[in-house]
Amino acid sequence: MLEAGTSTSESSANGAEIAAATGSTAGTDHTALTVVVDATTSPTVDSDSDSTVASSSESDSDSSTSTSASAPATGDSNDDRDDIATTTTSGTAAASAAPARFVTLRPGASLPTGDQCASWVRAAGATTEHRSDNAPANGTIPPASVIDGLVIDGADAARNRQLAPRIDGDFTGTTEQILQWGACKWGFDEDVTRARAVAESSWRMSTTGDRTGDAELCNRIGLSAPCPQSYGLLQVKGTVHEGTYPASAQATAFGVDYAMAWLRACFEGGFGWIDGSGDGRGYAAGDDWGCVGAWFSGRWWDQSANDYVGRVRQHLEQRTWESYR
């Protein structure tokens, strides 16, 4: 149960704790954007990190607000991975005109740089802020001390070497621009990203969740009990994702950047510890909705993940974020 007046959803689970137990370590004019990449190249990342894309892991929620929904099949109609066009063989997405829409890029696809995404998003011109209370956090970039040594919770060593160095939170803009930037940078559908932020926080940076009276947990993030554990548009759980708090509460782009990096790592297939933790459906790379559910529940297609995915899909179908404009 959430503390009244602080959060619209319980989110971000305890993946690190589950891994240990198993022995494993947006509110402006809607302008859609599409990243095109070379579908034939081996997994690469952009010039922000010159290594091969791989994976990462997330966490388990202490509680969840549940509106039951059946588990969607993997690779549904929102996933346009099979329709990615070719543009470049250099490991960097094409830099010409702004794409029409950001879609989900299949595992191993080239990812654009943060700078390229910033250019595309700003060219789209979605400059009206409809969540004015987010403005201070939207204009904040985290200090280097936050970025240095940051790891993606639950990801294996190879995935952290490949993906974690790309996380920098180095973007300022409107709430919607920041969500688009994160979707672009990590190769995910921009509307699914918008819908996730609706489910997690109603696009309000002041949202907090997963309140606990556990003094040890609160101490992990330097707070006294009781305390909220999850912060920001995508509710990064600071007691699980070590080093993300307080930046996740203070800098919008940083929280989005980290959460989307975690999703990409999961999507690339590096969360072996999560296999078998849900309803029996095997974990594998390429199940974007499975990874969305795991961000919330910390398990692979368990009931909590199913329910959460159902809520996100409902916001996606209804385009709830358009009511913020």
C-alpha positions as CSV (number, residue, x, y, z in Angstrom):
1,M,0.0,0.0,0.0
2,L,1.3,3.4,-0.9
3,E,1.4,6.3,1.5
4,A,-1.5,8.6,0.7
5,G,-0.5,11.6,-1.4
6,T,2.9,10.4,-2.3
7,S,2.6,7.9,-5.1
8,T,0.3,6.6,-7.8
9,S,1.9,3.2,-8.0
10,E,4.0,0.8,-6.1
11,S,6.9,-0.1,-8.3
12,S,10.5,-1.3,-8.8
13,A,11.1,-4.6,-7.2
14,N,14.0,-6.2,-5.3
15,G,15.8,-8.0,-8.0
16,A,19.2,-7.9,-6.3
17,E,17.8,-9.6,-3.3
18,I,16.1,-12.3,-5.4
19,A,19.3,-12.8,-7.3
20,A,21.2,-13.3,-4.1
21,A,18.7,-15.8,-2.9
22,T,19.1,-17.8,-6.1
23,G,22.8,-17.7,-6.1
24,S,23.0,-15.1,-8.9
25,T,24.3,-12.2,-8.3
26,A,6.1,13.2,-20.8
27,G,3.1,16.0,-21.3
28,T,3.6,17.9,-24.6
29,D,2.5,17.7,-28.2
30,H,2.8,14.1,-29.2
31,T,5.6,13.9,-31.8
32,A,6.6,10.4,-32.7
33,L,10.2,9.5,-33.6
34,T,11.7,6.1,-35.3
35,V,15.2,5.0,-35.0
36,V,16.6,3.0,-37.9
37,V,19.6,0.8,-37.6
38,D,21.6,-1.9,-39.4
39,A,19.7,-5.1,-38.6
40,T,22.6,-7.2,-39.9
41,T,25.3,-6.0,-37.7
42,S,26.5,-7.8,-34.5
43,P,25.4,-6.4,-31.2
44,T,27.0,-3.0,-30.7
45,V,26.5,0.1,-28.7
46,D,27.1,3.7,-29.9
47,S,30.1,5.8,-29.4
48,D,29.2,6.4,-25.8
49,S,30.4,2.8,-25.2
50,D,32.4,0.9,-27.7
51,S,31.5,-2.6,-26.6
52,T,28.9,-5.1,-27.3
53,V,25.3,-4.7,-26.0
54,A,24.2,-7.3,-23.4
55,S,22.0,-7.3,-20.3
56,S,21.0,-6.4,-16.7
57,S,18.5,-7.0,-13.9
58,E,15.9,-5.5,-11.5
59,S,13.9,-6.0,-8.4
60,D,10.9,-7.0,-6.4
61,S,8.1,-4.9,-5.0
62,D,7.1,-5.1,-1.4
63,S,3.5,-4.5,-2.5
64,S,1.5,-3.9,-5.7
65,T,-1.7,-2.2,-6.7
66,S,-3.3,-4.9,-8.7
67,T,-5.9,-4.9,-11.5
68,S,-5.5,-8.4,-12.9
69,A,-4.6,-8.8,-16.5
70,S,-3.5,-11.9,-18.4
71,A,0.1,-12.1,-19.5
72,P,0.5,-10.8,-23.0
73,A,2.4,-12.8,-25.5
74,T,5.9,-11.8,-26.1
75,G,6.8,-9.6,-29.1
76,D,3.3,-8.1,-29.4
77,S,2.2,-5.5,-32.0
78,N,3.9,-2.7,-30.1
79,D,7.3,-4.3,-30.8
80,D,8.5,-3.3,-34.2
81,R,11.8,-5.0,-34.0
82,D,11.3,-6.9,-37.3
83,D,10.6,-3.7,-39.2
84,I,13.9,-1.9,-38.4
85,A,15.4,-0.4,-41.5
86,T,19.2,-0.2,-42.2
87,T,21.2,2.9,-42.0
88,T,24.7,2.5,-40.9
89,T,27.4,-0.1,-40.3
90,S,29.5,2.0,-38.0
91,G,27.6,1.0,-34.8
92,T,25.9,4.4,-34.6
93,A,22.3,5.2,-35.7
94,A,22.0,7.5,-38.7
95,A,22.3,11.2,-37.9
96,S,20.4,12.8,-40.8
97,A,16.8,13.9,-40.3
98,A,14.9,13.2,-37.1
99,P,13.2,9.8,-37.4
100,A,9.4,9.6,-37.5
101,R,9.0,7.6,-34.3
102,F,11.1,5.7,-31.7
103,V,10.3,2.0,-31.7
104,T,11.7,-1.1,-29.9
105,L,15.0,-2.2,-31.4
106,R,15.6,-5.9,-31.3
107,P,18.4,-7.4,-29.1
108,G,21.8,-6.8,-30.6
109,A,20.7,-3.7,-32.6
110,S,22.9,-0.6,-32.8
111,L,21.8,2.0,-30.3
112,P,22.1,5.7,-30.9
113,T,24.1,8.0,-28.7
114,G,22.6,10.2,-26.0
115,D,23.7,13.2,-28.0
116,Q,22.1,11.9,-31.2
117,C,18.8,11.3,-29.3
118,A,19.0,14.7,-27.8
119,S,19.3,16.3,-31.2
120,W,16.4,14.2,-32.6
121,V,14.1,14.9,-29.6
122,R,14.8,18.6,-29.6
123,A,14.2,18.8,-33.4
124,A,10.7,17.4,-32.8
125,G,9.8,20.6,-31.0
126,A,7.8,19.2,-28.0
127,T,8.7,22.1,-25.8
128,T,5.6,22.8,-23.8
129,E,5.9,21.5,-20.2
130,H,2.6,20.2,-18.8
131,R,4.1,19.0,-15.5
132,S,5.5,22.3,-14.4
133,D,6.4,21.0,-11.0
134,N,9.0,18.8,-12.7
135,A,10.9,21.7,-14.0
136,P,13.7,21.8,-11.4
137,A,14.4,18.1,-11.7
138,N,14.1,18.3,-15.5
139,G,16.9,20.8,-15.6
140,T,19.2,18.8,-13.3
141,I,22.1,16.7,-14.5
142,P,23.7,14.4,-11.9
143,P,27.3,15.0,-10.8
144,A,30.1,12.8,-12.0
145,S,30.3,11.3,-8.5
146,V,26.9,9.6,-9.1
147,I,27.9,8.2,-12.5
148,D,31.4,6.9,-11.6
149,G,31.2,3.2,-10.7
150,L,27.5,3.0,-11.1
151,V,26.3,-0.6,-11.9
152,I,23.0,-2.0,-13.2
153,D,21.4,-4.1,-10.5
154,G,21.3,-7.8,-11.2
155,A,23.3,-7.5,-14.5
156,D,26.3,-9.8,-14.9
157,A,29.8,-8.4,-15.2
158,A,29.9,-8.4,-18.9
159,R,26.6,-6.5,-19.2
160,N,27.6,-3.9,-16.7
161,R,30.9,-3.3,-18.6
162,Q,29.0,-2.8,-21.8
163,L,25.9,-0.9,-20.7
164,A,26.5,0.9,-17.4
165,P,29.1,3.3,-18.8
166,R,26.3,4.7,-21.1
167,I,24.3,5.9,-18.2
168,D,24.9,9.6,-17.6
169,G,21.5,11.4,-17.2
170,D,23.0,14.1,-19.5
171,F,19.9,15.7,-20.9
172,T,17.5,18.5,-19.9
173,G,14.2,19.3,-21.4
174,T,10.4,18.8,-20.8
175,T,9.1,15.7,-19.1
176,E,8.0,14.3,-22.4
177,Q,11.3,15.1,-24.1
178,I,13.1,13.3,-21.3
179,L,11.0,10.2,-21.7
180,Q,11.5,10.3,-25.5
181,W,15.2,10.7,-25.0
182,G,15.4,7.7,-22.7
183,A,13.4,5.5,-25.1
184,C,15.6,6.6,-28.0
185,K,18.9,6.1,-26.2
186,W,18.0,2.6,-25.1
187,G,16.0,1.4,-28.1
188,F,12.5,1.1,-26.8
189,D,9.0,2.2,-27.9
190,E,8.4,5.7,-26.9
191,D,4.7,5.2,-26.2
192,V,5.3,2.2,-24.0
193,T,7.8,4.3,-22.1
194,R,5.2,7.1,-21.8
195,A,2.7,4.5,-20.5
196,R,5.1,3.1,-18.0
197,A,5.7,6.5,-16.6
198,V,1.9,7.0,-16.3
199,A,1.6,3.7,-14.3
200,E,4.6,4.5,-12.1
201,S,4.2,8.2,-11.3
202,S,1.5,10.0,-13.4
203,W,4.6,11.8,-14.8
204,R,5.3,13.5,-11.5
205,M,8.8,13.6,-10.2
206,S,7.6,14.2,-6.7
207,T,6.0,10.7,-6.6
208,T,7.5,8.3,-4.1
209,G,6.6,4.6,-3.5
210,D,7.4,1.4,-1.6
211,R,7.3,3.1,1.8
212,T,8.9,0.9,4.5
213,G,9.4,1.0,8.2
214,D,12.4,-1.2,8.0
215,A,15.3,0.9,9.5
216,E,18.0,-1.2,7.7
217,L,16.4,-0.6,4.3
218,C,16.1,3.1,4.9
219,N,19.7,3.3,6.2
220,R,20.8,2.0,2.8
221,I,19.8,5.3,1.2
222,G,20.7,7.4,4.2
223,L,17.2,8.0,5.5
224,S,15.4,7.3,8.8
225,A,12.5,4.9,9.0
226,P,9.8,5.1,7.8
227,C,10.9,6.1,4.3
228,P,9.9,5.7,0.7
229,Q,12.3,3.5,-1.4
230,S,11.2,4.4,-4.9
231,Y,11.6,7.7,-6.7
232,G,11.1,9.5,-10.0
233,L,9.1,9.1,-13.2
234,L,9.9,5.4,-13.4
235,Q,10.2,4.8,-9.7
236,V,13.8,3.6,-9.3
237,K,14.0,1.7,-6.0
238,G,17.0,3.2,-4.2
239,T,17.3,0.4,-1.7
240,V,17.9,-2.1,-4.6
241,H,19.6,0.0,-7.2
242,E,22.6,1.0,-5.2
243,G,23.9,4.5,-5.8
244,T,20.8,5.8,-7.6
245,Y,19.3,7.8,-4.7
246,P,19.1,10.7,-4.2
247,A,19.9,11.5,-7.9
248,S,16.8,9.5,-9.0
249,A,14.7,11.9,-7.0
250,Q,16.5,15.1,-8.1
251,A,17.4,14.6,-11.7
252,T,14.6,13.4,-14.1
253,A,16.9,12.3,-16.9
254,F,19.1,10.3,-14.7
255,G,16.3,8.2,-13.3
256,V,14.9,7.5,-16.7
257,D,18.4,6.7,-18.1
258,Y,19.0,4.2,-15.4
259,A,15.6,2.5,-15.6
260,M,15.8,2.2,-19.4
261,A,19.4,0.8,-19.2
262,W,18.1,-1.8,-16.8
263,L,15.3,-2.7,-19.3
264,R,17.7,-3.0,-22.2
265,A,20.0,-5.2,-20.2
266,C,17.0,-7.5,-19.4
267,F,15.9,-7.4,-23.0
268,E,19.3,-8.4,-24.2
269,G,19.1,-11.7,-22.3
270,G,21.5,-11.2,-19.4
271,F,19.1,-11.9,-16.5
272,G,19.6,-15.6,-16.2
273,W,18.9,-15.5,-12.4
274,I,15.3,-14.5,-13.1
275,D,14.5,-17.7,-15.1
276,G,11.9,-19.9,-13.4
277,S,10.9,-17.2,-10.9
278,G,7.4,-16.7,-12.3
279,D,4.7,-18.8,-14.0
280,G,7.0,-21.2,-15.8
281,R,7.4,-19.2,-19.0
282,G,11.2,-19.4,-19.7
283,Y,13.2,-16.2,-19.6
284,A,14.8,-15.3,-22.9
285,A,16.1,-12.3,-24.8
286,G,13.6,-10.2,-26.7
287,D,10.6,-10.3,-24.4
288,D,10.1,-6.6,-23.8
289,W,6.9,-7.0,-21.9
290,G,8.4,-9.6,-19.7
291,C,11.1,-7.2,-18.8
292,V,8.5,-4.4,-18.1
293,G,6.8,-6.7,-15.7
294,A,10.0,-7.8,-14.0
295,W,10.9,-4.1,-13.4
296,F,7.9,-4.0,-11.1
297,S,7.8,-7.5,-9.5
298,G,11.4,-8.7,-9.8
299,R,10.1,-12.0,-11.2
300,W,9.5,-13.4,-14.6
301,W,5.8,-13.3,-15.5
302,D,4.5,-13.9,-12.0
303,Q,1.0,-12.6,-11.1
304,S,2.3,-9.3,-9.9
305,A,4.1,-8.8,-13.2
306,N,1.1,-9.8,-15.2
307,D,-1.1,-7.3,-13.3
308,Y,1.4,-4.5,-13.8
309,V,1.8,-5.2,-17.5
310,G,-2.0,-5.1,-17.7
311,R,-2.0,-1.6,-16.2
312,V,0.7,-0.3,-18.5
313,R,-1.0,-1.8,-21.6
314,Q,-4.3,-0.1,-20.5
315,H,-2.5,3.3,-20.3
316,L,-0.9,2.6,-23.7
317,E,-4.2,1.8,-25.3
318,Q,-5.9,4.8,-23.8
319,R,-3.0,7.1,-24.3
320,T,-3.6,8.4,-20.8
321,W,-0.7,10.8,-20.9
322,E,-2.5,12.9,-23.5
323,S,-4.9,14.0,-20.7
324,Y,-1.9,15.8,-19.1
325,R,-1.7,18.2,-22.0
